[in-house]
Amino acid sequence: MLSEMDGIRVALVGCGHGGLDEIYQSLKTQAEAKGWETIDLVVIGGDFQALRNANDAACISVPSKWKKMGDFHKYYAGQSIAPYLTIFCGGNHEASNFMYELYYGGWVAHNIYYLGAANLVRFGPLRISAMSGIWKGYDYRKPHYERLPYNADDLHSIYHIRELDVRKLLQIRTQVDIGLSHDWPRGIEYFGDYKELFRKKRGFKEDSEHGRLGNVAARDVLDRLRPPYWFSAHLHVKFPAAMPHDGASLRKIEFPADQPPVWGVEAQAPVASSSVVSPVSAPLKTKARSPAPANIRSPFKAEPQPESVGSTTDSIFDSHGGPSMASNQVREASGLDHERRNAWMQMAGGAAQAFEHQTRVDHQQAFLAMIQEMKKGNSETKAEAPAPNDAPKNDDEIDLDSGSESDKSGSGNPSPVKAAKLIIPISTDGSDDAGPTPEEPLVDRAVAEGMRSKLPSSFSRPAAPANVHENSSNNNSRPRKPVPAAISNKLTRFLALDKPHNRDDFLHLTNIRPFKTGVGEESPTSKSLLRLQYDKEWLAITRVFANDLALGDVAADVPADQGEDFYLSRIMEEEKWVEEHLVQQDLMNIPYNFQHSAPKFDPEVSITTPSSLRSTPTVRPPNSVSF
């Protein structure tokens, strides 16, 4: 029997990399050690690599020398059956042709379900949102134009997340319980032990400071949906964090010893005072500081500021505005006093208005002290190991960690710009041609804009096209919508996991309870009711945006964002249709309609098949057609 106290037994997995046999065997061992008789749900954070046959290997973004079939093909052929219900989002190393067939999600094998480009599904009392792909700003506003046969560029762009998919997620107005993305939400590293993270992963500090670490769109969705739990993979390192919302402070609580120590906190309502309170209830003195980008929020209370809640993606699209670092080292390295920092901000013109401006506090030492204190209460102190970046490199990780594309971020290659570390957010016109490249240091861009303003008008950037819709990054007059009242959670516990055969844990078992039961809904009391179901609100959103979707058309235009109010009335109308035709007809269970859509694996066909086989047609799966 399932009780509200016990919650759902969820097994979290980082990157899959085609190793299902090992994953399921390891899960069985860990479940037995934990005293679980079974696992209710397995969640894999991407890079699943659902290769059905050798032809699919031509459609995965992995260097030829590292390609391997893995063991998914056995599950696809029915030779093996997943012992636990498994769901996964897409990453940047997938059989993209197969994932493309299942844009809305669907079964890839018996008991294994792909969540699609973006989705919200139910599993018993839990609502689970997911987004596939990784962030590359220059592809964000493009349509899903890729189609077979894929060229070299298509193999990379096809897994870049698109604004239209995120727009759908940002229409959700009710509380979800779990958020899932392949790469990390932008700035989440500063809500955990980031110093230890930067020590373990070479280049992360530089990437974080220059706004190259994390997914801007995922942060938008996290800020909107505020699930109690959010899980990611991609960066091949275990990293827990705890992120409060609405300026809430954190208070330590008792928490299971087998869970991340940083999770052992709860959110408290902000105190109506200008004083600053840390999660360990120790007052901190604030220092003058340049405004920080809104996409990085401290877990510590800041001085009260006018509330401005909404999407950050538009205001930092292609700007890669990173965190305004609060450390003394950064301030000293910059060599800029308060007046000069203000001058730098003025160079940026009106672009910085796209961000919420908040006073930040020197929170690093207090936050790290809290983490260390919780660690001491949960485990014995271990001798500090030598920094892993001194160890021999893993060639596989070099090629597969963050994608094998030419636009790879600068991890491990710190920016040569050392004169100043002040991060200045610069909005662009949203155009690939006019905007800076992702690798261009923000300091260089700020200087360029400042110099440009002193030059004759002929040197000015071209004006944005007149037909740029009102939600683009260069139009900030539109009022931002507050988070809906039905989304009331104030603390998100985050966890990223590693991949198999690497340094850190790639599995984690936890009990997850629903944040709260919806009005008129009851949580299941029998395990027999634990099955995947459609979500009424998401089906309505999907119907509203169905006509805006174009797949495989390079000439297609992505319809302009019409605004939340415009979509809300239509979503409410579609919810009535869903209620009448699906809910009342008892059709909300996701049907078990898996069927083969491509030939099974033939060991006689080499995985290094020439690229001409990329054009091999596949059949659209029946579950996509019926959906």
C-alpha positions as CSV (number, residue, x, y, z in Angstrom):
1,M,0.0,0.0,0.0
2,L,1.2,3.5,-0.8
3,S,0.9,6.1,1.9
4,E,1.4,9.8,1.8
5,M,4.1,9.5,4.4
6,D,6.2,7.0,2.5
7,G,6.0,8.8,-0.9
8,I,7.0,7.4,-4.2
9,R,10.2,5.4,-4.4
10,V,12.1,7.2,-7.1
11,A,15.5,6.1,-8.5
12,L,17.5,9.0,-10.1
13,V,20.1,8.3,-12.8
14,G,22.5,10.8,-14.4
15,C,23.5,10.2,-18.0
16,G,22.6,6.8,-19.3
17,H,25.1,6.4,-22.2
18,G,23.4,3.2,-23.4
19,G,24.2,1.2,-20.2
20,L,20.8,-0.1,-19.2
21,D,21.9,-3.5,-18.0
22,E,24.4,-2.0,-15.6
23,I,21.9,0.7,-14.5
24,Y,19.2,-1.8,-13.6
25,Q,21.5,-4.2,-11.9
26,S,23.0,-1.3,-9.8
27,L,19.5,-0.1,-8.9
28,K,18.5,-3.6,-7.8
29,T,21.5,-3.8,-5.5
30,Q,20.9,-0.3,-4.0
31,A,17.2,-0.9,-3.5
32,E,17.9,-4.1,-1.6
33,A,20.4,-2.3,0.5
34,K,17.9,0.4,1.3
35,G,15.2,-2.1,2.2
36,W,13.0,-1.4,-0.8
37,E,11.1,-4.3,-2.2
38,T,10.9,-2.5,-5.6
39,I,11.4,0.8,-7.3
40,D,8.3,2.7,-8.4
41,L,9.9,4.9,-11.0
42,V,13.3,5.4,-12.6
43,V,14.2,8.8,-13.9
44,I,17.2,9.1,-16.3
45,G,18.6,12.6,-17.0
46,G,19.4,12.3,-20.7
47,D,22.1,11.0,-23.0
48,F,19.9,7.8,-23.0
49,Q,21.2,6.7,-26.4
50,A,18.3,4.7,-27.7
51,L,20.0,3.1,-30.6
52,R,17.7,0.5,-32.2
53,N,20.1,-0.5,-34.9
54,A,23.4,0.5,-36.5
55,N,21.6,3.0,-38.7
56,D,20.7,5.0,-35.7
57,A,24.3,5.4,-34.8
58,A,24.7,7.7,-37.8
59,C,22.3,10.1,-36.2
60,I,24.0,10.5,-32.8
61,S,26.4,13.3,-32.1
62,V,29.4,11.3,-30.9
63,P,32.8,11.0,-32.5
64,S,33.1,7.8,-34.6
65,K,35.8,6.3,-32.4
66,W,33.5,6.5,-29.3
67,K,30.3,5.1,-30.9
68,K,29.0,1.9,-29.5
69,M,25.6,0.2,-29.6
70,G,25.1,-0.1,-25.9
71,D,22.4,-2.5,-24.8
72,F,19.2,-0.5,-25.5
73,H,18.7,-2.5,-28.7
74,K,18.0,-5.6,-26.6
75,Y,15.1,-3.8,-24.8
76,Y,13.8,-2.5,-28.1
77,A,13.8,-6.0,-29.6
78,G,12.1,-7.5,-26.5
79,Q,15.1,-9.6,-25.6
80,S,15.2,-7.7,-22.3
81,I,12.4,-6.0,-20.4
82,A,13.0,-3.0,-18.1
83,P,12.3,-4.2,-14.5
84,Y,11.1,-0.8,-13.4
85,L,9.0,1.8,-15.2
86,T,11.6,4.2,-16.7
87,I,11.2,7.7,-18.0
88,F,13.9,10.0,-19.5
89,C,14.5,13.4,-21.1
90,G,16.7,13.9,-24.1
91,G,20.3,15.1,-23.9
92,N,23.0,16.0,-26.5
93,H,24.1,12.4,-27.3
94,E,20.9,10.8,-28.5
95,A,19.6,8.8,-31.5
96,S,18.1,12.1,-32.8
97,N,16.1,10.5,-35.6
98,F,14.3,8.3,-33.1
99,M,13.7,11.1,-30.6
100,Y,12.4,13.3,-33.4
101,E,9.7,10.7,-34.2
102,L,8.5,11.1,-30.6
103,Y,8.4,14.9,-30.3
104,Y,5.4,14.7,-27.9
105,G,6.9,11.8,-26.1
106,G,6.2,8.1,-26.3
107,W,7.4,4.5,-25.6
108,V,10.8,3.6,-26.9
109,A,10.6,0.1,-25.6
110,H,8.4,-1.9,-23.2
111,N,8.3,0.0,-19.9
112,I,10.6,2.8,-21.1
113,Y,9.0,6.2,-21.9
114,Y,10.7,9.2,-23.6
115,L,9.3,12.5,-22.3
116,G,9.6,14.4,-25.6
117,A,10.9,17.8,-26.3
118,A,8.9,19.2,-23.4
119,N,6.2,17.6,-21.3
120,L,4.3,17.4,-18.1
121,V,3.0,13.9,-17.1
122,R,1.5,12.4,-14.0
123,F,2.8,9.4,-12.1
124,G,0.4,8.6,-9.3
125,P,0.2,11.7,-7.1
126,L,3.3,13.3,-8.7
127,R,3.4,15.8,-11.6
128,I,6.7,15.6,-13.5
129,S,7.8,18.3,-16.0
130,A,10.7,17.7,-18.4
131,M,12.6,19.5,-21.1
132,S,15.1,17.9,-23.5
133,G,18.2,19.2,-25.1
134,I,20.9,21.7,-24.1
135,W,21.2,25.5,-24.3
136,K,22.7,27.2,-27.3
137,G,21.4,30.8,-27.5
138,Y,21.9,31.1,-31.3
139,D,19.5,28.3,-32.0
140,Y,17.0,29.1,-29.3
141,R,14.4,31.1,-31.4
142,K,14.7,28.9,-34.5
143,P,12.1,26.3,-35.5
144,H,12.8,22.5,-35.4
145,Y,14.0,22.7,-39.0
146,E,16.3,19.6,-39.0
147,R,15.2,16.6,-41.1
148,L,16.8,13.5,-42.6
149,P,19.4,13.2,-44.0
150,Y,21.2,15.1,-41.2
151,N,24.4,17.0,-42.1
152,A,27.1,17.7,-39.6
153,D,25.5,20.9,-38.4
154,D,22.1,19.3,-38.0
155,L,23.5,16.6,-35.8
156,H,24.3,19.3,-33.2
157,S,21.5,21.8,-33.7
158,I,18.8,19.2,-33.4
159,Y,19.3,18.8,-29.7
160,H,19.5,22.5,-28.9
161,I,16.4,23.6,-26.9
162,R,13.9,25.8,-28.7
163,E,11.9,28.7,-27.4
164,L,8.5,27.4,-28.6
165,D,8.9,24.3,-26.4
166,V,9.9,26.4,-23.4
167,R,7.0,28.8,-24.1
168,K,4.6,26.0,-23.5
169,L,6.2,25.1,-20.2
170,L,6.0,28.7,-19.1
171,Q,2.2,28.6,-19.5
172,I,1.8,26.1,-16.6
173,R,-0.1,27.7,-13.8
174,T,-0.3,25.0,-11.2
175,Q,2.2,23.3,-8.9
176,V,4.4,20.5,-10.2
177,D,6.5,18.2,-8.0
178,I,9.6,17.3,-10.1
179,G,11.5,19.2,-12.8
180,L,13.8,17.4,-15.2
181,S,16.4,18.8,-17.6
182,H,19.6,17.4,-19.1
183,D,21.9,20.4,-18.4
184,W,21.7,22.4,-15.3
185,P,19.6,25.5,-14.8
186,R,21.8,28.6,-15.1
187,G,23.2,29.7,-11.8
188,I,22.2,26.7,-9.7
189,E,25.8,26.1,-8.8
190,Y,25.7,29.1,-6.3
191,F,23.0,27.3,-4.2
192,G,25.4,24.5,-3.3
193,D,29.0,23.9,-2.4
194,Y,30.3,25.7,-5.5
195,K,33.8,25.9,-4.2
196,E,34.1,22.2,-4.1
197,L,32.5,22.0,-7.5
198,F,35.0,24.4,-9.0
199,R,37.8,22.4,-7.4
200,K,36.6,19.1,-8.8
201,K,35.8,20.3,-12.4
202,R,38.5,22.3,-14.2
203,G,37.1,25.3,-16.1
204,F,33.8,25.4,-14.3
205,K,34.7,28.5,-12.4
206,E,35.6,30.5,-15.5
207,D,32.6,29.2,-17.3
208,S,30.3,30.2,-14.5
209,E,31.8,33.7,-14.1
210,H,31.5,34.3,-17.9
211,G,27.9,33.1,-18.1
212,R,28.6,29.9,-20.0
213,L,27.6,27.4,-17.4
214,G,24.1,26.1,-17.4
215,N,20.8,26.4,-19.3
216,V,19.1,29.8,-19.4
217,A,15.8,28.3,-20.5
218,A,15.9,25.7,-17.7
219,R,16.4,28.5,-15.2
220,D,13.3,30.3,-16.6
221,V,11.2,27.1,-16.2
222,L,12.6,26.5,-12.7
223,D,11.8,30.1,-11.6
224,R,8.3,29.7,-13.0
225,L,7.3,26.2,-11.9
226,R,9.3,26.0,-8.7
227,P,9.1,22.3,-8.2
228,P,10.2,20.9,-4.8
229,Y,12.7,18.7,-6.8
230,W,14.8,19.3,-9.9
231,F,17.1,16.8,-11.4
232,S,19.8,17.1,-14.1
233,A,22.9,15.4,-15.5
234,H,25.1,16.4,-18.5
235,L,28.2,17.7,-16.6
236,H,29.3,14.3,-15.2
237,V,29.6,15.3,-11.6
238,K,27.4,14.8,-8.6
239,F,26.1,18.2,-7.2
240,P,23.3,18.8,-4.8
241,A,21.9,22.3,-4.0
242,A,18.9,24.0,-2.3
243,M,17.4,27.0,-4.0
244,P,14.8,29.2,-2.1
245,H,12.2,31.3,-3.9
246,D,10.7,34.7,-3.2
247,G,13.5,35.8,-1.0
248,A,12.9,33.1,1.6
249,S,15.6,32.3,4.0
250,L,16.7,28.8,4.9
251,R,16.5,27.0,8.3
252,K,18.2,23.7,9.0
253,I,15.9,20.7,9.7
254,E,16.3,17.1,10.4
255,F,16.6,15.1,7.1
256,P,17.3,11.5,6.2
257,A,21.0,10.7,6.6
258,D,21.1,9.0,3.2
259,Q,20.1,12.2,1.4
260,P,22.4,15.1,0.4
261,P,23.2,17.2,3.5
262,V,22.4,20.5,1.7
263,W,18.8,19.3,1.3
264,G,18.3,19.4,5.1
265,V,16.8,22.8,5.1
266,E,13.3,24.4,4.8
267,A,12.3,27.8,3.5
268,Q,11.0,30.5,5.8
269,A,9.0,33.5,4.8
270,P,11.3,36.6,4.4
271,V,11.4,38.9,7.4
272,A,9.9,42.3,6.7
273,S,13.1,44.1,7.4
274,S,16.1,45.5,5.6
275,S,18.4,43.3,7.6
276,V,20.1,40.4,6.0
277,V,19.6,36.9,7.3
278,S,21.7,33.9,6.3
279,P,20.5,30.3,6.3
280,V,22.4,29.7,9.5
281,S,20.6,32.6,11.1
282,A,23.9,34.6,11.4
283,P,23.5,38.3,10.4
284,L,25.9,39.4,7.7
285,K,27.0,42.9,6.8
286,T,26.3,44.0,3.3
287,K,28.6,46.0,1.1
288,A,27.9,48.2,-1.8
289,R,27.7,46.1,-5.0
290,S,26.9,46.6,-8.6
291,P,23.5,45.3,-9.6
292,A,23.5,41.5,-10.3
293,P,21.7,39.8,-13.1
294,A,18.3,38.5,-12.2
295,N,19.1,35.0,-13.5
296,I,21.4,34.5,-10.4
297,R,19.6,34.6,-7.1
298,S,21.3,34.2,-3.8
299,P,19.9,31.8,-1.2
300,F,20.2,34.6,1.3
301,K,17.7,37.4,1.8
302,A,18.5,40.6,0.2
303,E,17.2,44.1,1.0
304,P,13.6,44.4,-0.1
305,Q,13.2,45.4,-3.7
306,P,10.2,45.8,-6.0
307,E,9.0,42.4,-7.0
308,S,9.5,41.6,-10.7
309,V,8.9,38.0,-11.5
310,G,8.9,36.6,-15.0
311,S,10.9,35.1,-17.8
312,T,14.6,35.9,-17.8
313,T,15.2,34.2,-21.1
314,D,14.1,37.1,-23.3
315,S,16.2,39.6,-21.4
316,I,19.4,37.6,-21.6
317,F,18.9,35.8,-24.9
318,D,22.3,35.4,-26.4
319,S,23.8,37.7,-23.8
320,H,25.0,34.9,-21.6
321,G,24.8,37.3,-18.6
322,G,26.5,35.4,-15.8
323,P,26.5,35.8,-12.1
324,S,27.8,39.0,-10.6
325,M,30.4,37.3,-8.4
326,A,30.2,38.3,-4.7
327,S,33.7,37.0,-3.6
328,N,36.4,39.3,-2.4
329,Q,38.8,37.8,-4.9
330,V,36.6,38.9,-7.8
331,R,36.3,42.4,-6.5
332,E,40.0,42.6,-5.9
333,A,40.8,41.2,-9.3
334,S,38.6,43.7,-11.0
335,G,40.4,46.6,-9.6
336,L,37.2,48.7,-9.9
337,D,35.8,50.8,-7.0
338,H,32.1,51.5,-6.6
339,E,32.2,54.6,-8.8
340,R,34.0,52.9,-11.7
341,R,31.6,50.0,-11.5
342,N,28.7,52.4,-11.9
343,A,30.5,53.9,-14.9
344,W,30.8,50.4,-16.4
345,M,27.1,49.9,-16.0
346,Q,26.4,53.1,-17.7
347,M,28.4,52.0,-20.7
348,A,25.9,49.3,-21.2
349,G,23.3,51.9,-21.9
350,G,19.7,50.7,-21.3
351,A,20.5,47.1,-21.9
352,A,20.9,46.2,-18.2
353,Q,17.3,47.3,-17.6
354,A,16.3,43.8,-18.8
355,F,17.4,42.4,-15.5
356,E,16.0,42.7,-12.0
357,H,18.4,44.8,-9.9
358,Q,18.9,43.6,-6.4
359,T,21.5,44.2,-3.7
360,R,23.6,41.1,-3.2
361,V,25.2,40.1,0.1
362,D,28.6,38.4,0.8
363,H,27.0,35.0,1.3
364,Q,29.7,32.6,0.2
365,Q,31.4,31.9,3.5
366,A,28.1,31.6,5.4
367,F,26.6,29.2,2.9
368,L,29.7,27.1,2.8
369,A,29.8,27.0,6.6
370,M,26.2,25.8,6.6
371,I,27.0,23.0,4.1
372,Q,30.1,21.9,6.1
373,E,28.1,21.9,9.3
374,M,25.4,19.7,7.8
375,K,28.1,17.4,6.3
376,K,29.6,16.9,9.8
377,G,26.2,15.8,11.1
378,N,25.7,13.2,8.4
379,S,29.1,11.7,7.8
380,E,32.6,11.4,9.2
381,T,35.1,14.0,8.0
382,K,37.2,12.6,5.2
383,A,40.8,13.5,4.4
384,E,40.8,16.0,1.5
385,A,41.7,14.2,-1.7
386,P,44.0,15.8,-4.3
387,A,42.2,17.9,-6.8
388,P,40.8,15.6,-9.6
389,N,42.0,18.0,-12.2
390,D,45.5,16.8,-11.5
391,A,44.5,13.3,-12.4
392,P,45.0,11.8,-15.9
393,K,42.3,12.9,-18.3
394,N,39.5,10.6,-19.4
395,D,39.4,10.9,-23.2
396,D,35.8,9.7,-23.3
397,E,34.8,12.6,-21.0
398,I,36.6,15.1,-23.1
399,D,34.6,14.1,-26.1
400,L,31.3,13.5,-24.5
401,D,31.0,15.7,-21.4
402,S,29.3,18.7,-23.0
403,G,28.9,17.8,-26.6
404,S,31.4,17.3,-29.4
405,E,30.5,20.3,-31.4
406,S,32.6,23.2,-32.5
407,D,30.6,25.6,-30.3
408,K,31.6,23.9,-27.2
409,S,32.0,26.2,-24.1
410,G,35.3,27.2,-22.8
411,S,35.5,24.7,-19.9
412,G,39.1,24.2,-19.2
413,N,40.2,27.2,-21.3
414,P,39.7,30.2,-19.1
415,S,39.1,33.5,-20.9
416,P,42.3,35.5,-21.4
417,V,40.5,38.6,-20.2
418,K,41.9,39.2,-16.8
419,A,41.7,42.9,-16.4
420,A,38.2,42.8,-15.0
421,K,35.9,40.1,-13.8
422,L,32.8,42.3,-13.5
423,I,30.0,40.6,-15.3
424,I,27.9,43.1,-17.2
425,P,24.7,41.8,-18.8
426,I,24.2,43.1,-22.3
427,S,21.0,42.5,-24.1
428,T,21.2,41.9,-27.9
429,D,18.6,42.3,-30.6
430,G,18.0,38.5,-30.6
431,S,19.7,38.0,-33.9
432,D,22.4,35.5,-34.6
433,D,24.2,37.8,-36.9
434,A,24.1,40.9,-34.8
435,G,24.7,39.3,-31.4
436,P,28.1,38.3,-30.0
437,T,29.2,34.7,-30.2
438,P,28.7,32.7,-27.0
439,E,32.4,32.5,-26.4
440,E,32.9,36.3,-26.6
441,P,33.9,37.5,-23.1
442,L,31.3,39.7,-21.5
443,V,33.9,42.3,-20.6
444,D,35.0,42.7,-24.2
445,R,31.4,43.1,-25.2
446,A,30.8,45.8,-22.6
447,V,33.8,47.7,-23.7
448,A,32.8,47.4,-27.3
449,E,29.4,48.9,-26.5
450,G,30.9,51.7,-24.5
451,M,33.3,52.6,-27.3
452,R,30.6,52.3,-29.8
453,S,28.4,54.9,-28.1
454,K,31.2,57.4,-28.5
455,L,31.6,56.9,-32.2
456,P,29.7,58.5,-35.0
457,S,26.1,57.2,-35.6
458,S,27.3,55.3,-38.6
459,F,29.0,52.9,-36.2
460,S,25.8,52.1,-34.3
461,R,24.3,48.7,-34.5
462,P,21.5,48.3,-37.0
463,A,18.0,48.9,-35.6
464,A,15.9,45.9,-34.8
465,P,13.3,44.9,-37.5
466,A,10.0,46.5,-37.1
467,N,8.2,43.2,-36.9
468,V,10.2,42.0,-33.8
469,H,7.5,40.8,-31.5
470,E,7.0,42.5,-28.1
471,N,8.4,39.6,-26.1
472,S,11.9,39.8,-27.7
473,S,14.9,40.7,-25.7
474,N,15.1,44.3,-26.9
475,N,11.6,45.3,-25.8
476,N,11.4,45.4,-22.0
477,S,8.4,47.7,-21.6
478,R,6.0,44.8,-21.3
479,P,5.1,44.1,-17.6
480,R,6.1,40.8,-16.3
481,K,3.6,38.5,-14.8
482,P,3.9,37.3,-11.2
483,V,4.1,33.6,-10.5
484,P,0.5,32.2,-10.3
485,A,-0.8,31.8,-6.8
486,A,-1.3,28.1,-7.3
487,I,2.5,27.7,-7.5
488,S,3.3,28.1,-3.9
489,N,6.4,26.1,-3.2
490,K,9.3,28.1,-1.8
491,L,12.3,25.7,-1.9
492,T,13.7,23.5,-4.7
493,R,16.1,20.7,-3.9
494,F,18.4,20.2,-6.9
495,L,20.6,17.2,-7.7
496,A,22.8,16.5,-10.6
497,L,24.4,13.1,-11.1
498,D,27.4,11.6,-12.9
499,K,27.6,8.9,-15.6
500,P,28.5,5.2,-15.2
501,H,32.2,4.4,-14.8
502,N,33.2,7.9,-13.7
503,R,34.2,9.6,-10.5
504,D,31.0,10.4,-8.7
505,D,27.7,8.6,-8.0
506,F,25.4,8.2,-11.0
507,L,22.5,6.8,-9.0
508,H,20.4,8.1,-6.1
509,L,17.4,6.7,-4.4
510,T,14.9,8.9,-2.6
511,N,11.2,9.0,-1.5
512,I,9.3,11.8,-3.0
513,R,5.9,13.0,-1.8
514,P,3.6,15.3,-3.7
515,F,3.8,18.9,-2.7
516,K,0.1,18.9,-2.2
517,T,-3.0,17.2,-3.7
518,G,-4.9,19.2,-6.2
519,V,-8.4,20.3,-5.5
520,G,-10.9,17.5,-6.0
521,E,-8.1,14.9,-6.5
522,E,-7.0,12.1,-4.3
523,S,-3.6,10.5,-4.1
524,P,-3.6,6.9,-5.0
525,T,-3.6,4.4,-2.1
526,S,-2.8,1.3,-4.1
527,K,0.4,0.6,-6.0
528,S,-1.8,-0.7,-8.9
529,L,-2.7,2.9,-9.6
530,L,0.9,4.0,-10.1
531,R,1.0,4.4,-13.8
532,L,1.9,7.2,-16.3
533,Q,-1.0,9.5,-17.1
534,Y,-1.5,12.6,-19.2
535,D,-1.9,15.9,-17.4
536,K,-5.1,17.8,-18.1
537,E,-3.4,21.2,-18.1
538,W,-0.6,20.1,-20.3
539,L,-2.9,18.5,-22.9
540,A,-4.8,21.8,-23.1
541,I,-1.5,23.7,-23.6
542,T,-0.4,21.3,-26.2
543,R,-3.7,21.8,-28.2
544,V,-3.3,25.5,-28.1
545,F,0.3,25.4,-29.5
546,A,-0.3,22.5,-31.9
547,N,-0.7,24.7,-35.0
548,D,2.4,26.7,-34.2
549,L,4.7,23.7,-34.5
550,A,6.6,23.1,-37.7
551,L,9.0,20.1,-38.0
552,G,11.6,19.7,-40.7
553,D,10.9,23.0,-42.4
554,V,14.0,25.2,-42.6
555,A,11.8,28.1,-44.0
556,A,9.3,28.0,-41.2
557,D,8.8,31.0,-38.9
558,V,8.2,30.6,-35.2
559,P,5.1,32.5,-34.3
560,A,5.6,35.4,-32.0
561,D,4.9,35.0,-28.3
562,Q,1.5,36.5,-27.9
563,G,1.7,36.8,-24.1
564,E,0.4,34.9,-21.2
565,D,-3.0,36.6,-21.1
566,F,-3.6,35.7,-24.8
567,Y,-2.8,32.1,-24.3
568,L,-4.6,31.7,-21.0
569,S,-8.1,32.2,-22.4
570,R,-7.4,29.6,-25.1
571,I,-5.9,27.2,-22.6
572,M,-9.0,27.4,-20.4
573,E,-11.2,26.7,-23.4
574,E,-9.1,23.7,-24.4
575,E,-9.2,22.4,-20.8
576,K,-13.0,22.2,-21.1
577,W,-12.5,20.1,-24.3
578,V,-10.0,17.8,-22.5
579,E,-12.4,17.4,-19.5
580,E,-15.3,16.5,-21.7
581,H,-13.6,14.2,-24.2
582,L,-10.8,12.7,-22.2
583,V,-11.2,13.0,-18.4
584,Q,-14.8,12.1,-18.3
585,Q,-14.2,9.3,-20.8
586,D,-11.5,7.9,-18.6
587,L,-8.8,8.3,-21.3
588,M,-6.1,10.0,-19.3
589,N,-3.9,6.9,-18.9
590,I,-1.0,6.9,-21.3
591,P,-1.7,3.8,-23.4
592,Y,0.8,1.0,-23.5
593,N,1.0,1.1,-27.3
594,F,4.7,0.6,-28.0
595,Q,5.4,-0.8,-31.5
596,H,8.6,-1.1,-33.5
597,S,9.2,1.7,-36.0
598,A,12.6,0.6,-37.3
599,P,14.4,-2.7,-37.9
600,K,15.9,-4.5,-35.0
601,F,19.7,-4.6,-34.5
602,D,21.6,-6.7,-37.0
603,P,25.1,-7.5,-35.6
604,E,26.3,-8.0,-39.2
605,V,25.9,-4.3,-39.9
606,S,28.8,-2.2,-38.7
607,I,28.1,0.7,-36.4
608,T,30.5,2.8,-38.4
609,T,28.1,2.7,-41.3
610,P,28.7,5.4,-44.0
611,S,26.7,8.6,-43.5
612,S,24.6,7.8,-46.5
613,L,22.4,5.7,-44.3
614,R,21.4,8.7,-42.4
615,S,18.7,9.0,-45.0
616,T,17.2,5.6,-44.2
617,P,13.5,6.4,-43.6
618,T,11.7,5.3,-40.5
619,V,8.0,4.8,-39.7
620,R,6.2,7.3,-37.5
621,P,5.4,5.4,-34.4
622,P,1.8,4.6,-33.8
623,N,1.8,6.1,-30.4
624,S,2.8,9.5,-31.9
625,V,0.0,9.2,-34.5
626,S,-2.6,8.3,-31.9
627,F,-1.5,11.2,-29.6
